[in-house]
Amino acid sequence: MKHEKDQLNEISNLIRSLEQGEDPYPGCIEIHPTDICNHRCDYCFHGGEGFDSSRVKEILGEDQYSLLFNEMNELKIRFLSIAGGGEPFTDKRTPYLLRRAHEAGLETRIVTNGNFLSQEAKEELMNSREIRFSIDAITPATYTEIRHVSGKLLSRTLENVRDLNRMKKEKGSTLNIGTTFLISAKNYGELVEFCKSMLDSGFDSVIVKHDIYGIQNIPSEELHSIGKQILKMDDSRIELREVVDPKVRGIKCYTPHFKVSLNPYGEVFSCCLGSQPMEKNGYLLGNIHDHNLQDVWRSSKQIRIKMKSRGVVCNACNYTDYKINKKMRHINGN
């Protein structure tokens, strides 16, 4: 989808800036308004149980988010991603956060399971750049087996997608509506049908991806066969991602120049894995409770230099960050 392509397209600009001795700000900020989720997905970082009730008083307030969005505009950071952590729309403030981001001139994207889209949220999403629905199943039974919620919620999500498509046509919105399918032993038999059904249902794109920790329990010949079937469909709206090598310890990392992530408590991390509850990857760069984003960036310079020169101690990397770092290392000859 556009979000990842934009980051990959910025590689040449970043290299040019670094060669000139500059320390460019990230092109995107990702926020996680909440760690609360109504799902308990098999592949989740924290199994849907990442909320820390002892930190409630540390949760960023609406005024703090407004200040962040205005500062992003001042620093010419154009893109805001809203994800989790938890399910963004379990936080009733999320439609407001979208509105404030748009008022600050930011381009927004959001990742959601799609169960809780209020009319207010749908109206504001018409001003967003893209929304990605995490679904992973075509049947209610498989949806339940993977996500450990009622299969009826799948129908609710697809109804919300239909509403968004109807509103897009009425309002002339350019919102890109995408969905993801994370391959697992429980759902891989539904993948081809999933792609066909989702595109018929009005999705603009389908991303087929693998577990970044390399735990799939699917025979390699089955994965190969699935890949061939998807390629035979020959549809540019389907993105079949490659498997990411889970062994990334020691690699040189440039991720913060592309995107940094904030957890609900104001902590700024070098990547979206770091900001996940219970996650051991990524690096803490600072906290916007204590400093504004510009000061966090300046004070974390030595950490980011070490990430680029000495490599990271991470044990995993998400797909886009992995691709960025692989290309950066290739261009720099290391």
C-alpha positions in Angstrom: 0.0 0.0 0.0 1.0 3.7 -0.3 2.4 3.8 3.3 5.1 1.3 2.7 5.9 2.5 -0.9 6.4 6.1 0.3 9.0 4.9 2.8 10.9 2.9 0.2 10.8 5.8 -2.2 12.5 8.0 0.3 15.7 5.9 0.4 17.6 8.0 -2.2 16.7 11.2 -0.4 17.9 9.8 3.0 21.2 8.7 1.6 21.8 12.1 0.0 21.0 13.8 3.4 23.2 11.5 5.4 26.1 12.0 2.9 25.8 15.8 3.5 26.1 15.3 7.2 22.4 16.0 8.0 20.2 14.3 10.5 16.8 14.3 8.8 13.7 13.8 10.8 11.6 10.7 10.2 9.1 10.9 7.3 6.3 9.3 9.4 5.3 9.2 13.0 3.2 6.2 14.3 1.0 6.5 17.3 -0.6 3.8 19.4 -3.5 5.5 21.3 -4.3 2.4 23.3 -3.0 -1.0 24.2 -6.5 -2.3 24.7 -7.8 -4.8 22.1 -11.0 -6.9 21.9 -9.2 -9.7 19.9 -6.7 -12.3 21.1 -5.0 -13.1 17.8 -2.6 -16.1 17.7 0.2 -14.1 16.1 -0.2 -11.0 18.3 2.8 -9.6 20.1 1.0 -9.7 23.4 -2.1 -11.9 22.8 -4.4 -8.9 23.3 -3.4 -8.5 26.9 -0.9 -5.7 26.7 -2.8 -3.0 28.6 -1.0 -1.9 31.8 -3.5 -0.5 34.2 -0.7 0.8 36.5 0.2 3.4 33.7 -3.2 4.9 33.1 -2.1 8.3 34.4 0.7 8.3 31.8 -1.6 7.9 28.8 -1.2 10.9 26.4 -4.0 13.3 26.4 -5.8 15.0 23.5 -3.9 18.2 24.0 -0.6 16.4 23.9 -1.5 14.8 20.7 -2.6 18.1 19.2 0.8 19.6 20.2 2.5 16.6 18.5 0.6 17.0 15.3 1.3 20.8 15.1 5.0 20.1 15.7 5.0 17.5 13.0 3.6 20.1 10.6 6.3 22.6 11.7 9.1 20.0 11.2 7.6 19.0 7.8 6.8 15.5 8.9 3.8 14.8 6.7 2.6 11.3 7.5 0.8 10.0 10.6 0.1 6.3 11.1 -2.4 5.2 13.8 -2.0 1.6 14.8 -1.3 -0.5 17.9 -0.6 -1.8 20.4 -4.2 -2.3 20.8 -7.2 -1.7 18.5 -7.3 2.1 17.8 -11.1 2.3 17.7 -11.5 0.9 21.2 -10.3 4.3 22.1 -13.2 6.7 21.6 -10.8 9.6 21.1 -9.5 8.2 17.8 -12.0 10.0 15.5 -11.0 13.2 17.2 -7.3 12.4 16.8 -7.9 11.9 13.1 -9.7 15.2 12.8 -6.9 17.1 14.7 -4.3 15.5 12.5 -6.1 16.5 9.3 -6.5 20.1 10.7 -2.8 20.1 11.2 -2.3 19.2 7.6 -1.1 15.6 8.1 -1.8 12.7 5.8 -3.1 9.8 7.8 -3.4 6.0 7.6 -4.9 3.7 10.2 -4.7 -0.1 10.9 -7.8 -1.7 12.5 -9.7 -4.9 12.9 -12.7 -2.9 11.8 -15.2 -4.0 14.4 -15.8 -0.6 16.0 -16.2 2.1 13.3 -18.7 4.7 14.5 -20.4 7.0 12.0 -18.1 9.8 13.3 -15.1 7.7 12.5 -16.3 6.9 9.1 -16.9 10.5 8.3 -13.4 11.5 9.3 -11.9 8.6 7.5 -13.1 10.2 4.3 -10.2 12.7 4.8 -7.6 9.9 5.4 -5.2 8.5 2.9 -5.7 4.9 3.7 -7.2 2.4 6.1 -6.0 -1.2 6.4 -8.2 -3.9 7.9 -6.6 -6.8 9.6 -8.9 -9.8 8.8 -6.9 -13.0 7.9 -10.0 -15.2 7.2 -12.9 -15.7 4.9 -15.1 -17.8 7.1 -16.5 -16.9 10.5 -15.1 -20.2 11.9 -11.5 -19.5 10.9 -11.9 -15.9 12.0 -12.8 -17.2 15.5 -10.1 -19.8 15.5 -7.4 -17.3 14.8 -8.7 -14.2 16.6 -10.6 -15.9 19.5 -13.7 -13.7 19.1 -17.2 -14.3 17.8 -17.2 -15.0 14.0 -20.1 -12.5 13.8 -17.5 -9.7 14.1 -16.2 -10.6 10.6 -19.6 -9.7 9.1 -19.6 -6.4 11.1 -16.2 -5.5 9.7 -17.2 -6.3 6.1 -20.4 -4.2 6.6 -18.2 -1.3 7.7 -16.1 -1.7 4.6 -19.3 -1.5 2.5 -20.3 1.7 4.3 -16.9 3.2 3.6 -17.1 2.4 -0.1 -20.5 3.8 -0.4 -19.4 7.0 1.4 -16.3 7.2 -0.8 -18.5 7.4 -3.9 -20.9 9.9 -2.4 -18.2 12.2 -1.2 -15.5 11.7 -3.9 -13.0 10.6 -1.3 -9.6 9.1 -2.4 -9.4 6.9 0.7 -7.5 3.6 -0.1 -9.1 0.6 1.6 -6.9 -2.4 2.0 -6.8 -5.6 4.0 -4.2 -8.0 5.2 -4.0 -11.8 5.4 -1.2 -13.2 7.7 -0.6 -16.8 6.6 -0.9 -19.4 9.3 -1.5 -23.1 9.5 -5.1 -22.3 10.3 -6.0 -20.2 7.3 -3.7 -20.9 4.4 -6.3 -23.0 2.7 -8.6 -20.0 2.4 -6.0 -17.6 0.9 -7.0 -17.7 -2.8 -10.7 -17.4 -2.0 -9.9 -14.6 0.5 -8.1 -12.6 -2.2 -10.9 -13.0 -4.7 -13.7 -12.3 -2.2 -12.0 -9.2 -0.7 -11.4 -7.6 -4.1 -15.0 -8.4 -5.1 -16.1 -6.7 -1.8 -14.6 -3.4 -2.7 -11.1 -3.5 -1.2 -8.5 -1.6 -3.2 -5.6 -3.8 -2.2 -4.8 -7.1 -0.4 -1.5 -7.7 1.4 -0.5 -11.3 1.9 2.2 -11.6 4.6 4.1 -14.0 6.8 4.7 -14.1 10.5 7.9 -12.0 11.1 9.1 -14.4 13.8 9.2 -17.3 11.4 6.7 -19.4 13.2 4.2 -20.7 10.6 4.1 -24.5 10.8 3.2 -24.8 7.2 5.2 -27.2 4.9 7.4 -25.3 2.5 5.9 -27.0 -0.5 2.4 -25.8 0.6 3.7 -22.2 0.8 5.3 -22.5 -2.6 2.0 -23.8 -4.1 0.0 -21.0 -2.5 2.5 -18.4 -3.9 2.1 -19.9 -7.4 -1.7 -19.7 -7.2 -1.6 -16.0 -6.1 0.9 -15.2 -8.9 -1.4 -16.9 -11.4 -4.2 -14.5 -10.5 -2.0 -11.7 -12.0 -3.8 -8.9 -10.1 -1.7 -5.8 -9.3 -4.0 -5.2 -6.3 -2.5 -8.2 -4.5 0.8 -7.9 -2.9 2.5 -11.2 -2.0 5.3 -10.4 0.4 8.4 -12.4 0.8 9.4 -14.2 4.0 11.4 -12.0 6.3 14.6 -13.5 7.8 13.9 -13.5 11.6 17.6 -13.3 12.3 18.4 -9.6 12.3 20.7 -9.3 15.3 23.7 -7.2 14.4 22.4 -5.6 11.2 22.8 -1.9 10.6 19.4 -0.2 11.1 18.2 3.1 9.5 14.5 2.7 10.5 14.2 5.8 12.7 14.8 8.1 9.8 11.7 6.6 8.1 9.4 6.1 11.0 9.4 6.3 14.8 6.6 5.0 17.0 4.9 6.3 20.2 3.2 4.0 22.7 0.2 5.3 24.6 2.4 6.5 27.4 4.5 9.0 25.3 7.5 6.8 24.9 9.2 7.2 21.5 10.8 4.1 20.0 13.0 3.5 17.0 10.4 1.2 15.4 6.8 -0.1 15.7 8.0 -3.3 17.3 9.7 -1.5 20.1 6.5 0.3 21.0 4.5 -2.9 21.3 3.7 -4.2 24.8 6.1 -6.9 26.1 8.2 -6.5 23.0 12.0 -6.9 23.3 13.0 -5.3 20.0 13.7 -1.7 19.2 15.3 1.2 21.1 13.7 3.8 23.4 14.6 7.2 22.1 12.8 9.4 24.7 9.4 10.5 26.0 7.3 13.4 24.8 6.0 13.8 28.4 9.4 15.2 29.1 10.5 16.8 25.8 9.0 17.8 22.5 9.6 15.6 19.5 12.4 17.8 18.2 14.3 17.5 21.5 13.7 13.7 21.6 15.2 13.5 18.1 18.3 15.6 19.0 18.9 13.8 22.3 18.7 10.4 20.7 21.3 11.0 18.0 24.0 8.9 19.6 21.6 5.9 19.9 20.7 6.2 16.2 24.3 6.6 15.1 25.1 3.3 16.9 22.2 1.6 15.3 23.6 2.6 11.9 27.2 1.9 12.6 27.3 -1.0 15.0 24.0 -2.7 14.3 21.1 -3.6 16.6 20.5 -6.3 19.2 17.0 -6.9 17.9 15.7 -10.5 17.3 13.0 -9.5 14.7 12.1 -6.9 12.2 8.9 -6.0 10.4 8.6 -6.4 6.7 9.0 -2.7 5.6 11.8 -2.0 8.0 13.6 -5.1 6.9 13.3 -4.1 3.2 14.5 -0.6 3.9 17.5 -1.7 5.9 18.4 -4.4 3.3 18.3 -1.8 0.5 20.2 0.8 2.5 23.0 -1.7 3.4 23.2 -2.8 -0.3 23.6 0.8 -1.5 26.2 1.6 1.2 28.1 -1.6 0.5 27.7 -3.3 3.9 
